[in-house]
Amino acid sequence: MTEKRYKDGLQLMNKVVGESGSHTREFLNEIAPDFERLLVEFPFGDIYSRPGLDIKSRELATVAALTALGYAIPQLEVHINGALNVGCSKEEIVELIMQLSVYAGFPAALNGLQAAKEVFAARDLMKEGY
């Protein structure tokens, strides 16, 4: 069962976060290979693959949670990329982060918007209008 969880989780993780996920996995394999396995199996093999929410909704929820935390900027950037990979628009991501200013505070929203800008710039999306 664990091997199937890992294989299924890795397939979904690659679909969502793509290359940024492989960098995380490489880093973890060097220092904590058991944690790398857990990172693939639990969130992606068990949770992301559940019925009830589509993958786009799950990524928007993840971006919201990471923005609200305010201190998980590298992971936020990974999941902003993931949100774009699964069909979210720049506008949806920006509006989501702006919405969080009400509940998570302006500093968290500002950090989230800066992370979004970095991701959009890296993907050459800044020249596109809002």
C-alpha positions in Angstrom: 0.0 0.0 0.0 2.8 2.4 0.9 4.5 2.0 -2.5 1.1 2.8 -4.3 0.6 5.8 -2.0 4.0 7.1 -2.9 3.6 6.4 -6.7 0.2 8.0 -6.8 1.3 10.9 -4.6 4.4 11.5 -6.7 2.3 11.6 -9.9 -0.1 14.1 -8.5 2.7 16.2 -6.9 4.5 16.4 -10.2 1.2 17.5 -11.9 0.6 20.2 -9.3 4.0 21.6 -8.3 6.1 20.4 -11.1 9.8 21.1 -11.1 9.7 23.0 -7.7 8.5 19.8 -6.1 11.5 17.8 -7.4 13.9 20.4 -5.9 12.2 19.9 -2.5 12.4 16.2 -2.9 16.1 16.3 -3.8 16.9 18.5 -0.7 14.9 16.2 1.6 16.5 13.0 0.2 19.9 14.4 1.2 18.9 15.0 4.8 15.6 13.3 5.7 14.5 10.7 3.1 11.8 9.4 5.4 10.3 12.9 5.5 10.5 13.1 1.7 8.4 10.0 1.5 5.9 11.4 4.0 5.7 14.7 2.0 4.7 12.8 -1.1 2.5 10.1 0.4 0.4 12.1 2.9 -0.5 15.4 1.3 -0.5 14.2 -2.3 -1.2 10.5 -2.0 -3.8 10.8 0.7 -5.3 14.3 0.9 -5.0 15.9 -2.5 -6.4 12.8 -4.2 -9.6 12.6 -2.1 -12.9 13.3 -3.7 -15.0 16.3 -2.7 -12.7 19.2 -3.9 -11.2 19.6 -7.3 -7.4 20.2 -7.5 -7.8 23.9 -8.3 -9.8 24.4 -5.1 -7.3 22.5 -3.1 -4.4 24.7 -4.5 -6.4 27.9 -3.8 -6.9 26.6 -0.2 -3.2 25.8 0.1 -2.2 29.3 -1.2 -4.6 30.8 1.3 -3.3 28.8 4.2 0.3 29.5 3.4 -0.4 33.2 2.9 -2.1 33.4 6.3 0.8 31.7 8.0 3.0 34.5 6.8 6.3 32.7 7.3 6.2 29.9 4.7 7.2 32.0 1.7 9.2 29.3 -0.2 6.3 26.9 0.1 3.8 29.7 -0.8 5.8 30.3 -4.0 5.7 26.6 -4.8 2.0 26.5 -4.4 1.3 29.7 -6.3 3.2 27.9 -9.2 1.0 24.9 -8.5 -2.2 27.0 -8.6 -1.2 28.3 -12.0 -0.3 24.8 -13.1 -3.8 23.5 -12.4 -5.7 26.4 -14.0 -5.9 29.3 -11.6 -5.5 32.7 -13.1 -3.2 35.5 -11.9 -6.4 37.4 -11.1 -7.8 34.6 -8.9 -4.5 34.3 -7.0 -4.2 38.1 -6.5 -7.8 38.4 -5.4 -7.4 35.5 -3.0 -4.4 37.0 -1.4 -6.1 40.4 -1.1 -9.1 38.7 0.6 -6.7 37.4 3.2 -5.8 40.9 4.3 -9.1 41.0 6.1 -8.5 37.8 8.0 -4.7 37.3 8.2 -3.7 40.9 8.2 -2.0 43.3 5.8 1.6 42.1 6.5 0.6 38.5 5.5 -1.2 39.7 2.4 1.7 42.0 1.4 4.1 39.0 1.8 1.8 36.9 -0.3 1.5 39.5 -3.0 5.3 39.8 -3.1 5.6 36.0 -3.5 3.0 36.1 -6.2 4.9 38.8 -8.0 8.1 36.7 -7.8 6.3 33.7 -9.3 4.6 35.7 -12.0 7.9 37.4 -13.0 9.7 34.0 -13.1 7.0 32.7 -15.4 7.1 35.9 -17.5 3.5 36.7 -16.6 4.1 40.3 -15.3 3.7 41.8 -18.7 0.2 40.5 -18.9 -2.4 42.8 -17.4 -4.2 42.1 -14.2 
